[in-house]
Amino acid sequence: MKAITHREFRDNFATVMDAVEAGEVVRVIRNGVEVAELRPVGRRGRLTAAELVERHRKLPRVDHARMQREADEFSGTGDHIGDGARESRR
């Protein structure tokens, strides 16, 4: 891991960013104190439509009626969006 001063970072910004993009981790020091760490972000590729469909198929099924009952038990109300209760409060 490389450490540079904030002045070096400012003066050599493009070079430092190229190094980070290439995988290097750089710490920036100001007044003798480390204030930042620059590291490359993991690049996520875009998924194809087929990959998205496959991910969707692997999602757990939701029992909407059970979820509604649990929400009602938790909140103590039967008010639901679209049943007129919300519109009457406005």
C-alpha distances in whole Angstrom, upper triangle without the diagonal:
4,7,10,14,16,18,15,15,18,19,17,17,18,15,12,14,15,11,11,14,13,10,7,5,6,7,11,13,17,19,17,16,13,15,13,10,10,10,13,16,18,20,24,27,30,32,36,39,40,36,37,41,39,37,40,42,40,40,42,45,46,50,51,54,52,49,52,54,51,50,53,53,50,51,55,56,57,57,55,54,57,59,61,59,57,59,61,59,58
4,7,10,13,15,12,11,15,16,14,14,16,13,10,13,13,10,10,14,13,12,8,7,5,6,9,11,14,17,15,14,12,14,12,10,10,11,14,17,19,22,25,28,31,34,37,41,42,38,39,43,42,39,42,44,42,42,45,48,49,52,53,56,54,51,54,56,53,52,55,56,52,53,57,58,59,58,56,55,58,61,62,61,58,60,62,60,59
4,7,10,12,10,10,13,14,13,14,16,14,11,13,15,12,12,16,16,15,11,9,6,5,6,7,11,13,11,11,8,11,10,9,10,12,15,18,21,24,27,30,33,36,40,43,44,41,41,44,44,41,44,46,44,44,46,49,50,53,53,57,55,52,54,56,53,52,55,56,52,53,57,58,59,58,56,55,58,61,62,60,57,59,62,59,58
4,7,8,6,7,10,11,10,11,14,12,9,12,15,12,13,16,17,16,13,11,7,6,5,6,9,11,10,11,9,11,10,10,11,14,16,20,23,25,29,31,34,37,41,44,45,42,42,46,45,43,45,48,46,46,48,51,52,55,55,58,57,54,56,58,55,53,57,57,54,54,58,59,60,59,57,56,59,61,62,61,58,59,62,59,58
4,5,5,6,9,10,11,11,15,14,11,14,17,15,15,19,20,19,16,14,10,8,5,5,6,8,8,9,9,10,10,12,13,16,19,22,25,27,31,33,36,39,43,46,47,44,44,48,48,45,47,50,48,47,50,53,53,56,56,59,58,54,56,59,56,54,57,58,54,54,58,59,60,59,57,56,59,62,62,61,57,59,61,59,58
4,5,5,6,9,10,10,14,14,11,13,16,16,15,18,20,20,17,15,11,9,6,6,6,9,10,10,9,9,9,11,12,16,18,21,24,26,30,32,35,38,41,44,46,43,43,46,46,44,46,49,47,46,49,51,51,55,54,57,56,53,55,57,54,52,55,56,52,52,56,57,58,56,55,53,56,59,59,58,55,56,59,56,55
4,5,5,6,8,10,13,13,12,14,17,17,17,20,21,22,19,17,14,12,9,9,8,10,12,13,13,13,13,15,15,18,21,23,27,29,32,34,37,40,43,46,48,45,45,49,49,46,49,52,50,49,52,55,55,58,57,61,60,56,58,60,57,55,59,59,56,56,59,60,61,60,58,56,59,62,62,61,58,59,61,59,57
4,5,5,6,8,11,10,9,12,14,14,14,17,18,19,16,15,11,11,9,9,10,13,13,14,13,14,13,14,14,17,19,22,25,27,30,33,35,39,42,45,47,44,44,48,48,45,47,50,49,48,51,54,54,58,57,61,60,56,58,60,58,56,59,60,56,57,60,61,62,60,59,57,60,63,63,62,59,60,63,60,59
4,6,5,5,9,9,7,9,12,12,12,15,16,17,14,13,10,10,7,9,10,13,14,14,13,12,11,11,11,14,16,19,22,23,27,29,32,35,38,41,43,40,40,44,44,42,44,47,45,45,47,50,51,54,54,57,56,53,54,57,54,52,56,57,53,53,57,57,59,57,55,53,56,59,59,58,55,56,59,57,55
4,6,5,9,10,9,11,14,14,14,17,19,20,17,16,13,13,10,12,11,14,16,16,15,14,13,14,13,16,18,21,24,25,29,31,33,36,39,42,44,42,42,45,46,43,45,48,47,46,49,52,52,55,55,58,57,54,55,58,55,53,56,57,54,54,58,58,59,57,55,53,56,59,59,58,55,56,59,56,54
4,6,9,9,9,12,14,14,16,18,19,20,18,18,15,15,13,14,14,16,18,19,18,17,16,17,16,19,20,23,26,27,30,32,35,38,41,44,46,44,44,47,48,45,48,51,49,49,52,54,55,58,58,61,60,57,59,61,59,57,60,61,58,57,61,61,62,61,59,57,59,62,62,62,58,59,62,60,58
4,6,5,6,9,10,11,12,14,15,17,15,15,12,14,12,14,15,18,19,19,18,17,16,16,14,16,17,20,23,24,28,29,32,35,38,41,43,41,41,45,45,43,45,48,47,47,49,52,53,56,56,60,59,55,57,60,57,56,59,60,57,57,61,61,62,60,58,56,58,61,62,61,58,59,62,59,58
4,6,5,6,9,10,11,12,14,16,14,14,12,13,11,14,15,18,19,19,17,16,14,14,12,14,15,17,21,21,25,26,29,32,35,38,40,38,38,42,42,40,42,45,44,43,46,49,49,53,53,56,55,52,54,56,54,52,55,57,53,53,57,57,58,56,54,52,54,58,58,57,54,55,58,56,54
4,5,5,6,9,10,10,12,14,14,15,13,15,14,17,19,22,23,23,20,19,17,16,13,14,14,17,20,20,23,24,27,30,33,36,38,36,36,40,40,38,41,44,43,43,46,48,49,53,52,56,55,52,54,57,54,53,56,57,54,54,58,58,59,57,54,52,54,58,58,58,55,56,59,57,55
4,5,5,6,9,10,11,13,11,13,11,14,14,17,19,22,22,22,20,19,17,16,13,14,14,17,20,20,24,25,28,31,34,37,39,37,37,41,41,39,42,44,43,43,46,49,50,54,54,57,57,53,55,58,56,54,58,59,56,56,60,60,61,59,57,55,57,60,61,60,57,58,61,59,58
4,5,5,6,9,10,11,9,10,8,10,10,14,16,19,19,19,16,16,13,12,9,11,11,15,18,19,22,24,27,30,33,37,38,36,36,40,40,37,40,43,41,41,44,47,48,52,52,55,54,51,53,56,53,51,55,56,53,53,57,57,58,56,54,52,55,58,59,58,55,56,59,57,56
4,5,5,6,8,10,9,10,9,12,12,16,18,21,21,21,18,17,13,12,9,9,9,12,15,15,19,21,24,27,30,33,35,32,33,36,36,34,37,40,38,38,41,44,45,48,48,52,51,48,50,53,50,49,52,53,50,50,54,54,55,53,51,49,52,55,56,55,52,53,56,54,53
4,5,5,6,9,9,11,11,14,15,19,21,24,24,24,21,20,17,15,11,11,10,13,15,15,19,20,23,26,29,33,34,32,32,36,36,34,37,40,39,39,42,45,46,50,50,53,53,49,52,54,52,51,54,55,52,53,57,57,57,56,53,51,53,57,58,57,54,55,59,57,55
4,5,5,7,6,8,8,12,13,17,20,23,22,22,18,19,15,13,10,9,9,13,15,16,19,21,24,28,30,34,35,32,33,37,36,35,37,40,39,39,42,45,46,50,50,54,53,50,52,55,52,51,54,55,52,53,57,57,58,56,54,52,55,58,59,58,55,57,60,58,57
4,5,5,5,6,7,10,12,16,19,22,22,20,17,16,13,10,7,6,6,9,12,13,17,19,22,25,28,32,33,30,31,34,34,32,34,37,36,36,39,42,43,46,47,50,49,46,48,51,48,47,51,51,48,49,53,53,54,53,50,49,51,54,55,55,52,53,56,54,53
4,5,7,9,11,14,16,20,22,26,25,24,20,20,16,13,10,8,6,8,10,11,14,16,19,22,25,29,30,27,28,32,31,30,32,35,34,34,37,40,41,45,45,49,48,45,47,50,48,46,50,51,48,49,53,53,53,52,49,48,50,53,54,54,51,52,55,54,52
4,6,9,11,15,17,21,24,27,26,25,22,22,18,15,12,10,8,11,12,12,16,17,21,23,26,30,31,28,29,33,32,31,34,36,35,35,38,41,43,47,47,51,50,47,50,52,50,49,52,53,51,51,55,55,56,55,52,50,53,56,57,57,54,55,59,57,56
4,7,10,13,16,19,23,26,25,23,20,20,16,13,10,7,6,9,10,11,15,17,21,23,26,30,31,28,29,32,31,29,32,35,33,34,36,40,41,45,45,49,48,45,48,50,47,47,50,51,48,49,53,53,54,53,51,49,51,55,56,55,52,54,57,55,55
4,6,10,13,16,20,23,21,20,17,17,14,11,8,7,7,11,13,15,18,21,24,27,30,33,34,31,32,36,35,33,36,38,36,36,39,42,43,47,48,51,50,47,50,52,49,48,52,52,49,50,54,55,56,54,52,51,53,56,58,57,54,56,59,57,56
4,7,10,13,17,20,18,17,13,14,11,7,6,5,7,11,13,16,19,22,25,28,31,34,35,32,33,36,35,33,36,38,36,36,38,42,43,46,47,50,48,45,48,50,47,46,50,50,47,48,52,53,54,53,51,49,52,55,56,55,52,54,57,55,54
4,7,10,13,16,15,14,10,11,8,6,5,7,10,13,16,18,22,25,28,31,34,37,38,35,35,39,38,36,38,41,39,39,41,44,45,48,49,52,51,48,50,52,49,48,51,52,49,49,53,54,55,54,52,51,53,56,57,56,53,55,58,55,54
4,7,10,13,12,10,7,8,6,4,6,9,12,15,18,21,24,27,30,33,36,39,41,37,37,41,40,38,40,43,41,40,42,45,46,49,49,52,51,48,50,52,49,48,51,51,48,48,52,53,55,53,52,51,53,56,57,56,53,55,57,55,54
4,7,10,10,8,6,6,5,6,8,11,15,17,20,23,26,29,32,35,38,41,43,40,39,43,43,40,42,45,43,42,44,47,48,51,51,54,52,49,51,53,50,49,52,52,49,49,53,54,55,54,52,51,54,57,57,56,53,55,57,54,53
4,7,6,5,4,6,7,9,11,15,18,21,24,27,30,33,36,38,42,45,46,43,43,46,46,43,45,48,46,45,47,50,50,53,53,56,55,51,53,55,52,51,54,54,50,51,54,55,57,56,55,53,56,59,59,58,55,57,59,56,55
4,5,5,6,6,9,12,14,18,21,23,27,29,32,35,38,41,44,47,49,45,45,49,48,45,47,50,48,47,49,52,52,55,54,57,56,53,54,56,53,51,54,55,51,51,55,56,58,56,55,54,57,59,59,58,55,56,58,56,54
4,6,8,9,12,15,18,21,25,27,30,33,36,39,41,44,48,51,52,49,48,52,52,49,51,54,52,50,52,55,55,58,57,60,59,55,57,59,56,54,57,57,53,53,57,58,60,58,58,56,59,62,62,60,57,59,61,58,57
4,7,9,12,14,17,20,24,26,29,32,35,38,41,44,47,50,52,48,48,52,51,48,50,53,51,50,51,54,54,57,57,60,58,55,57,59,55,54,57,57,53,53,57,58,60,59,58,57,60,63,63,61,58,60,62,59,58
4,6,9,12,15,18,22,24,27,30,33,36,39,41,45,47,49,46,45,49,48,45,47,50,47,46,48,51,51,54,54,56,54,51,53,55,52,50,53,53,49,50,53,54,57,55,54,53,57,59,59,58,55,57,59,56,55
4,6,8,11,14,18,20,23,26,29,32,35,38,41,44,45,42,41,45,44,41,43,46,44,43,45,48,48,51,51,53,52,48,51,52,49,48,51,51,47,48,51,53,54,53,52,51,54,57,57,56,53,55,57,54,53
4,7,10,13,17,19,22,25,27,31,33,36,39,42,43,40,40,43,43,40,41,44,42,41,43,46,46,49,48,51,50,46,48,50,47,45,48,49,45,45,49,50,52,50,49,48,51,54,54,52,49,51,53,51,50
4,7,10,13,15,18,21,24,27,29,32,36,38,40,37,36,40,39,36,38,41,39,38,40,43,43,46,46,49,48,44,46,48,45,44,47,47,44,44,48,49,50,49,48,46,49,52,53,51,48,50,52,50,49
4,6,10,12,15,18,21,24,27,30,33,36,37,34,34,37,37,34,36,39,37,36,38,41,42,45,45,48,47,43,46,48,45,43,47,47,44,44,48,49,50,49,48,46,49,52,53,52,48,50,53,50,50
4,7,9,13,15,18,21,24,27,31,33,35,32,32,35,35,32,35,37,36,35,37,40,41,44,44,48,46,43,45,48,45,43,47,48,44,45,49,49,50,49,47,46,48,51,52,51,48,50,53,50,49
4,6,9,12,15,18,22,24,28,31,32,29,29,32,32,29,32,34,33,32,35,38,39,42,43,46,45,42,44,46,44,42,46,46,43,44,48,48,49,48,46,45,48,50,52,51,48,50,52,50,50
4,6,9,12,15,18,21,24,27,29,25,26,30,29,27,29,32,30,30,33,36,37,41,41,45,44,41,43,45,43,42,45,46,43,44,48,48,49,48,45,44,46,49,51,50,47,49,52,50,49
4,6,9,12,15,18,21,24,26,22,22,26,26,23,26,29,27,27,30,33,33,37,37,41,40,37,39,42,39,38,42,43,40,41,44,45,45,44,42,40,43,46,47,46,43,45,48,47,46
4,6,10,13,15,19,22,23,19,20,23,23,20,23,26,24,24,27,30,31,35,36,39,38,35,38,41,38,37,41,42,39,40,44,44,44,43,41,40,42,45,47,46,43,45,48,47,46
4,6,10,12,16,19,20,17,18,21,21,19,22,24,23,24,27,30,31,35,35,39,38,36,38,41,39,38,41,43,40,41,45,45,45,43,41,39,41,44,46,46,43,45,48,47,46
4,7,9,12,15,17,14,14,18,17,15,18,21,20,20,24,26,28,32,32,36,35,33,35,38,36,35,39,40,38,39,42,42,42,41,38,36,38,41,43,43,41,42,46,44,44
4,6,9,13,14,12,12,16,16,15,17,20,20,20,24,27,28,32,33,36,36,34,36,39,38,37,40,42,40,41,44,44,43,42,39,37,39,42,44,44,42,43,47,46,45
4,7,10,12,10,10,13,14,13,15,18,18,19,23,25,27,30,31,34,35,32,34,37,36,35,39,40,39,39,43,42,41,40,37,35,36,39,41,42,39,41,44,43,43
4,7,8,6,6,10,11,10,12,15,15,16,20,22,24,28,28,32,32,30,33,36,34,34,37,39,37,38,41,41,40,39,35,34,35,38,40,41,39,40,44,43,43
4,5,5,6,9,10,11,12,14,16,17,21,23,25,28,29,33,33,31,34,37,36,35,39,40,39,40,43,42,41,40,36,35,35,39,41,42,40,41,44,44,44
4,5,5,6,9,10,11,12,14,16,19,20,23,26,26,30,31,29,31,34,34,33,37,39,38,38,41,40,39,38,34,32,33,36,38,39,37,38,42,42,42
4,5,5,6,9,10,11,13,15,18,19,22,25,26,30,31,29,32,34,34,34,37,39,38,39,42,41,39,39,35,34,34,37,40,41,39,40,44,44,44
4,5,5,6,9,10,11,13,17,18,21,25,26,29,30,28,31,33,33,32,36,37,36,37,40,40,39,38,35,33,34,37,40,40,39,40,44,44,43
4,5,5,6,9,10,11,15,16,18,22,23,26,27,25,27,30,30,29,33,34,33,34,37,36,35,34,31,29,30,33,36,37,35,36,40,40,40
4,5,5,6,9,10,14,15,17,20,21,25,25,24,27,29,29,29,32,34,33,34,37,36,34,34,30,29,30,33,35,36,35,36,40,40,40
4,5,5,7,9,12,14,17,20,22,25,26,25,27,30,29,30,33,34,33,35,38,37,36,35,32,31,32,35,38,38,37,39,42,42,42
4,5,5,7,10,13,15,19,20,24,24,22,25,28,27,27,30,32,31,32,35,34,33,33,30,29,30,33,36,36,35,37,40,40,40
4,5,5,9,10,12,16,17,21,21,20,22,25,24,24,28,29,28,30,32,32,30,30,27,26,27,30,32,33,32,33,37,37,37
4,6,8,9,12,16,17,21,21,20,23,25,25,25,28,30,29,31,33,33,31,31,28,28,29,31,34,35,34,36,39,39,39
4,6,9,12,15,18,21,20,19,23,25,24,25,28,29,28,30,33,33,31,32,29,29,30,32,35,35,34,37,40,39,40
4,6,9,13,14,18,17,16,19,21,20,21,24,25,25,26,29,29,28,28,25,25,27,29,32,32,31,33,36,36,37
4,6,10,12,15,14,13,17,18,17,19,22,22,22,24,27,27,26,26,24,24,26,27,31,30,30,32,35,35,36
4,7,9,12,12,11,15,16,16,17,20,21,21,23,25,25,23,24,22,22,23,25,28,28,28,30,33,33,34
4,6,9,9,8,11,13,13,14,16,18,18,20,21,21,20,20,18,19,20,21,25,25,24,27,29,29,31
4,6,5,6,9,10,11,12,14,16,17,18,20,19,18,19,17,18,19,20,23,23,23,26,28,29,30
4,5,5,6,9,10,10,12,14,15,16,18,17,15,15,13,14,15,16,20,20,20,22,25,25,27
4,5,5,6,9,10,11,12,14,15,16,15,13,14,12,14,15,15,19,19,20,22,24,25,27
4,5,5,6,9,10,11,12,14,15,15,13,16,14,17,18,18,21,21,21,24,26,26,28
4,5,5,6,9,10,11,12,14,14,13,14,12,14,17,17,20,19,19,22,24,24,26
4,5,5,6,9,10,10,11,11,9,10,9,11,14,13,17,16,16,19,21,21,23
4,5,5,6,9,10,10,10,9,12,11,14,16,15,18,17,18,21,22,22,25
4,5,5,6,9,10,11,11,13,13,16,18,18,21,19,19,23,24,23,26
4,5,5,6,8,8,9,10,10,13,16,15,18,16,16,20,21,20,22
4,5,5,5,5,6,8,9,13,15,14,16,14,15,19,19,18,21
4,6,5,7,9,12,13,16,19,18,20,17,18,22,22,21,24
4,6,8,10,12,14,16,20,19,21,18,18,22,22,21,24
4,5,8,10,11,14,17,16,18,15,15,19,19,17,20
4,7,9,12,15,18,16,17,14,15,19,18,17,21
4,6,9,12,14,13,14,11,12,15,15,14,18
4,6,10,12,10,11,9,11,14,14,14,17
4,7,9,7,8,6,7,11,11,11,14
4,6,6,8,7,7,10,12,12,14
4,6,7,7,6,8,11,12,13
4,6,8,7,8,11,12,13
4,6,7,8,10,12,14
4,6,5,6,9,11
4,6,5,7,10
4,5,5,7
4,5,6
4,6
4
